[in-house]
């Protein structure tokens, strides 16, 4: 699936230090990197197209994994504040591979979310995790928030 959010619809500004992009989750401008561009596109897509509440999103959520500090790009919660969906963003020139889903799976040892998403802005993959069978199933698209909010 391809992202429907184009660069032109993002709030980007030039500063003396380079370009910045407005992050609707953190409510501030951040340095515009290739990965940040992808992150902001998927945030707008999830909010505007799939109706995920921005106030239930967190960006760059820290965690400790094997005594190493890591961060997941986007973590979305249900209304009970239980983790629901995790997104890993890569720059547009990075191909989405099994390694990225392995990374998401490692992070999911901590968060235990039922839905995982990997995107580079052009290619986006979503899967539903089956914890009982230790597997996951790829979906044709990211589900609407209301369709999964009660999980």
MODALIN-V648500 format. One record per residue. N is the residue number from 1. RES is the residue in one small letter. PHI is phi in radians with two decimals (* if undefined). PSI is psi in degrees with one decimal (* if undefined). D_CENTER is the distance of its C-alpha to the mean C-alpha in whole Angstrom. Layout:
# MODALIN-V648500
<<N RES PHI PSI D_CENTER> <N RES PHI PSI D_CENTER>>
This chain:
# MODALIN-V648500
<<1 x * 145.9 14> <2 x -1.88 146.7 14> <3 x -1.22 139.7 12> <4 x -1.63 -3.7 15> <5 x -1.62 119.5 14> <6 x -1.62 156.3 17> <7 x -0.97 -35.7 17> <8 x -1.11 -23.3 20> <9 x -1.54 1.2 18> <10 x -1.62 154.4 16> <11 x -1.61 94.5 19> <12 x -2.01 137.4 20> <13 x -2.31 154.2 23> <14 x -1.67 137.3 25> <15 x -2.24 174.6 26> <16 x -1.14 -22.0 29> <17 x -1.66 -1.5 26> <18 x 2.23 -160.8 24> <19 x -1.60 147.0 22> <20 x -2.25 154.9 19> <21 x -2.22 141.9 16> <22 x -1.41 129.8 16> <23 x -1.75 113.1 13> <24 x -1.21 -18.9 13> <25 x -1.44 -50.2 12> <26 x -1.43 -11.4 14> <27 x 1.03 44.3 17> <28 x -2.79 163.3 18> <29 x -1.40 140.8 18> <30 x -2.28 160.8 16> <31 x -1.05 133.3 18> <32 x -1.46 105.5 16> <33 x -1.94 165.5 16> <34 x -1.00 -40.0 14> <35 x -1.21 -37.4 11> <36 x -1.14 -36.5 11> <37 x -1.04 -45.5 12> <38 x -1.11 -43.5 9> <39 x -1.04 -44.8 7> <40 x -1.22 -33.8 9> <41 x -1.11 -43.8 10> <42 x -1.26 -33.5 7> <43 x -1.06 -47.7 7> <44 x -1.12 -39.5 11> <45 x -1.07 -48.6 10> <46 x -1.09 -42.0 9> <47 x -1.26 -48.5 11> <48 x -1.51 -28.9 14> <49 x -1.81 -41.8 14> <50 x -1.79 1.0 13> <51 x 1.10 35.3 14> <52 x -1.41 127.1 11> <53 x -1.17 127.7 13> <54 x -1.08 -32.8 12> <55 x -1.26 -6.3 14> <56 x -1.87 13.7 12> <57 x -1.85 144.1 9> <58 x -2.22 146.8 9> <59 x -2.03 140.7 8> <60 x 0.91 58.4 9> <61 x -1.38 121.7 11> <62 x -1.36 151.5 14> <63 x -2.72 161.0 15> <64 x -1.92 124.3 19> <65 x -2.34 118.5 19> <66 x 0.92 45.7 22> <67 x 1.07 19.6 23> <68 x -2.09 140.4 21> <69 x -1.40 126.3 18> <70 x -2.25 167.3 15> <71 x -2.45 133.0 11> <72 x -1.62 147.6 8> <73 x -1.16 -52.4 6> <74 x -2.44 133.4 4> <75 x -2.22 127.2 6> <76 x -2.03 139.0 8> <77 x -1.92 159.1 12> <78 x -1.47 -177.8 15> <79 x -1.16 -19.7 18> <80 x -1.53 7.2 19> <81 x 1.15 29.3 17> <82 x -1.64 137.0 16> <83 x -1.01 134.0 12> <84 x -2.10 -42.5 11> <85 x -2.55 135.5 8> <86 x -2.11 137.0 6> <87 x -2.10 131.6 3> <88 x -1.91 124.0 5> <89 x -1.87 137.4 6> <90 x -2.20 155.1 10> <91 x -1.05 155.8 13> <92 x -0.99 -28.6 14> <93 x -1.49 -1.0 17> <94 x -1.67 123.6 15> <95 x -1.31 137.0 16> <96 x -1.29 121.8 13> <97 x -2.30 176.6 16> <98 x -1.05 -32.8 17> <99 x -1.02 -36.1 16> <100 x -1.22 -39.4 12> <101 x -1.23 -30.7 13> <102 x -1.11 -41.7 15> <103 x -1.06 -47.6 13> <104 x -1.04 -40.9 10> <105 x -1.12 -39.6 14> <106 x -1.10 -45.7 15> <107 x -1.07 -34.3 13> <108 x -1.27 -13.2 13> <109 x -1.07 -29.6 17> <110 x -1.49 -50.4 16> <111 x -1.57 -29.1 14> <112 x 0.96 50.5 15> <113 x -1.51 147.4 12> <114 x -1.39 -13.4 13> <115 x -2.28 133.4 10> <116 x -2.12 139.3 8> <117 x -2.29 136.1 6> <118 x -2.18 132.8 7> <119 x -2.54 148.3 8> <120 x -2.09 17.1 10> <121 x 1.61 -39.7 11> <122 x -1.64 -41.8 14> <123 x -2.00 128.4 13> <124 x -2.29 131.1 10> <125 x -2.18 139.8 11> <126 x -2.26 140.1 10> <127 x -2.39 152.7 13> <128 x -1.77 129.7 14> <129 x -1.52 133.6 16> <130 x -1.88 95.8 19> <131 x -1.16 -36.0 20> <132 x -1.10 -42.4 24> <133 x -1.71 4.2 24> <134 x 0.90 52.9 22> <135 x -2.58 177.1 20> <136 x -2.52 155.2 17> <137 x -2.07 128.5 18> <138 x -1.32 138.7 16> <139 x -1.81 157.8 16> <140 x -1.23 -26.7 17> <141 x -2.75 167.5 14> <142 x -1.22 129.9 11> <143 x -1.18 153.9 13> <144 x -1.09 149.0 14> <145 x -0.99 -47.7 14> <146 x -1.08 -27.2 17> <147 x -1.25 -22.1 18> <148 x -2.17 -1.7 16> <149 x -1.07 -22.8 16> <150 x -1.63 12.1 19> <151 x -1.54 * 18>>
